[in-house]
Amino acid sequence: MSINAKTDLIVTSDVDEVSRPVVAMSATMVTKDWEHAQHQHRKAQLLYSVRGILNCEIEEGVWIVPPQCAVWIPGDLPHSARGSGETECYCLFVEPDAAPDLPKTCCTISVTPLLRELLLKVAGFPKLYSLDGRENRLIATLLDELAAAPVEDLHLPMPRAPRLRRLAEMLLSNPTDKTSKSDWATRIGMSERSMSRLLLQEIGMSFGRWRRQLHVILALQRLTKGESVQTVALELGYENASGFITMFRKAVGKPPARYLSDRTTGTEPASVPSILLPDKTLT
């Protein structure tokens, strides 16, 4: 199924009418850079990335999800989606009351080997599978695994205060800008102390941590597309690859090559910061 051709994987007009707790779909052969405008459906949605980067935008921003992770989108939540590079992904539409303890908010989860195999298996079921047979029992197991899947700390909320929002948009438009925190505060008409205090109040993290996480995610987008570590490091404003690798290892726990290798081979993923981006061109 090509997402670019029909977009049935993400936006399915009749998905809410299917009288089953789960509707599963897959896209194993897709072209580069697909996208869908904002939409919503009553059923919750899980988008699992096998290959490529997924972006999901809600009002507060965009979750960028690397391979071997998935983004969970609660039902009735307006969102748009985009695949970056060549993507391979699986999608579930889930009734809100299909199982207890399903996530209540948009989040990124680690896909365990068992959950991955269940997703692949269920994607081959007919839309109206039997509610009394083996298929429904496997669906129940999948929902149990989904409810128990670890939620990764991949969320960086965007500030709502107008001046902080302007700061975020300027940083996103030019992530290589090495302007100091005090100069950024001056640009948006705040003192450094006030800017730091308001950032902590609104998004719960410092300016420095926000910018480091931005670099990690932008790097993941480029590295997944095959760009070299050296090229990415220079494009993000680092003087050499060594400095970039040190930053990446500190943020993720692994150097870039090891992190991507683990994702490609399906090794249990480590937590890695993700980020919400307000740039509408991403979705």
N, C-alpha and C positions, 0 to 999 in steps of 0.2 A: 504494500500500500504506500503510495507516495503522498505525503502530507501536502506537498505543493499542488498536487493534482486535484484533490477533493476536500482536504482538510477535515475529513470525517473523524480523524483520531481525536482531535481536540474539541471541535464544535460539532456536536451531533444533535440535530434538531429534535429527534424523537427519543433521545436517551432517557429522559425523565418518564417516558410512557412505558418503558420496558418493565414488566412486572416481575423483576428479579432483584435480589439484594445487591448483586454485583453484575456489572456489564464490563467485560474486558475486551481490549483491542490492542493491536500491535502494529508497529511500522518498522520493518526490518530493512527496507530499501527506500531511502529517502534522499532527496537532493539537498543542496546546501541552503542554509539560511531561510527557513520557513517562518511564518508569523501569522498570528490571528489577532484581530481587533478585540476590543473589550466585549465580553459576553458573560453570561452566568447561567447556571442550571441548578435545579433543586437538589440534585444528587451531588455529594462530595466527589472530588476527583484526586486521583494519585497519578502523577507523571514520573515514571522511572526512566532514568537515562542509562543506557548501556554504553553508548558512544556519543560523544559530543556534549556541548554545554546547553542546558535548558534555562530559560529565563521566564519567570512568572511575575507579572505586575499586578499589584493591588493598589488601593488608594495611597498607601504609605510608601510604595516604591516597588522594587523588583528583586525577587529572590533569584540568584544565579546559582545553579546547581550543577556540580561536576559529575562526571560518570560514576556509576555505582552508588549514586544517591537518588533520592526521589523527593519531589515536593508534594505536599498534601494541601489541597485547597478545599476548605469547608463548603458545604452547599450554600447556594444563594449568595455567594460572594462574587461581586463583579471582578473580573480579572482578564488579562490578556496574556498571551504566551508566545514564545519565540524559541526556535532552535538555532544555535550558533555553530556554524561548520556543518559537516556531515553528521547527522544524528541517527541513532537507532534507539527507539524508546518503546515503552509499554505504558498503557493507560488503563486505569480502573475508574469506573463511575460507581459510587457506593451510596446506597440508601443511608440517610443520616442515622437511622435507628437500627442499622444492620447488625451492629455489635456494640457492647459496652466499651468504654475507655478508648474510643477512637479520638484522635486529636480534635480539639475544639477550635484551634486557630491555625492559620497558615504556618507551615513549618517545613523544615527539611529533615528527612530521616535517613539513617543508614539502612541499606538493604542487605540483610543477612543472606548467606548462601541458601538457606531453606526458603526464605521469602522470595528470593530471586527465582528459584526453581518452580515454586508455586505460581508466580506471575506468568512464567513462560508456559506452564501447563494450562492454566485457566484461560489464557489468551486464545487457546484453540477450541474452547467450548462453544457450542452453538449459543446464540443469543438467548433463546428460551430453553435452557437446559432443565432437566428434570429436577424438581424440588424434593424428590423422594429417593434419589439414587446416589451413586458414588460422586458425581460431579458436585452436588450440593454439599456433601461432606468435605470435599476438598476446598470448596469455597469457605466453609466454616473455619477450616484450619488456616486458610490464608488470612481471614479476618482476625483470628487469634494472633497470628504472627505480626500482622500489621499493627494491632493495638499494642503489642509488646515491643515493637521495633524502637531502638534508641533514637531519640530526637537529638540531632546534632546542633551545636551552638553556631548555626550558620546565619544568624539574623542580625543585621545591623540596621536599626530603625532610622529613618530619616527624620530630622528635626522639623517641627511645624512652625516654629517662630520665623517670621519672614526674613529677618537678617541672617539667621542660621541657615535657612533654606537657600538663601543666596550664596552663602559661604559654600555649602555643599555643592551647589550647581557649578560654581566657579572651579572648585577642586576637581569635579568630575569632567569638566570640559577641558582641563589641562592638568592631568595627574602628575606630570613631570615638574610642575612648578615647585621650586624649592623655597618659596617665600616662608619666612619664619611665622610662628604662631602670633607673635605680637603685631607683625605687619598685616597678617590676615585680619586680626581684630580691628586694626585701623581702617582697613578697606571697607569693612561692613559697619563702621561707625560705633564700635564698642571698645571698652577697655579689655585687655587680655584677661584680667581676672573675671570680669563679667561674662565674657564669652566662654571661658572654661567652666564657670559655675553653671551657666545655662545649658551648655552641652551635656554636662553630667546630669542635670535635672531632667532634660528632655530625652536623651538617648542612653544614659547610663554608662558612658565611656568618655575617655579623654580625646582631645583633638589628635594626639599622636597615634593612639590606637586605631582611631577611625581611618586615618590616612594609611597606616600600615595594612589594614585589612582591605582597603580599596586596592592597594598595589597587589596584594595576593590574588584577589579575584580577577583583576585585569590581566595579571600574569597567567592565571589558569585559562582564561579565554584564549590567549595567544598561544600558549604552550600546547593546548589541546589541538590546535589547528596545525601544529607541526613546526612552529617557529623555534629557533634555538634559544637556549638560556641566555647566551651572550646578547643576541638581538633584543630579547625582551628586557633584559637588564638595562641596556642602553636606552631603549625607548621609554622606560619608566624613570629615567633620569639618574640611574646609578652609574658611578664612574667605571665600575667593572663588574663582572659576573660574580666575583667572590662576595662583594658587599650585598648583592641581591640574594645570593644563596643563603647567606647568614640571616638576613631578614626573613626569608621564606621558612627556613628551618625553625627559627624562633617562633614564628606564628603557627606553623603547621605541625612541627615535630619531626619533619623529614625534609631532606633536600628535594628540589623539584623533580629530578629524574626518578628517585625512589617513589615519590608520591604518585607520579603518573604511571609508573610501572605497576604499582600495587593496584591502582584503579583498573588498569587494562587487563590484568590477570585475575581480577576478581578477589584479590586479597581483602580481608576484612578492613574496611576503610577507617582511617583515623579522623578525628574531628579536625575540621579546617574552617576558618572563618569565611563566611559568605557575606554578601552585602546587598542592600536595597538601593537601587539606582532610580532616580527620577527621570532620566532621559527617555522621552517617549519614543525616540528612534530605535530603542532597543526592543520594543515590543510592538 
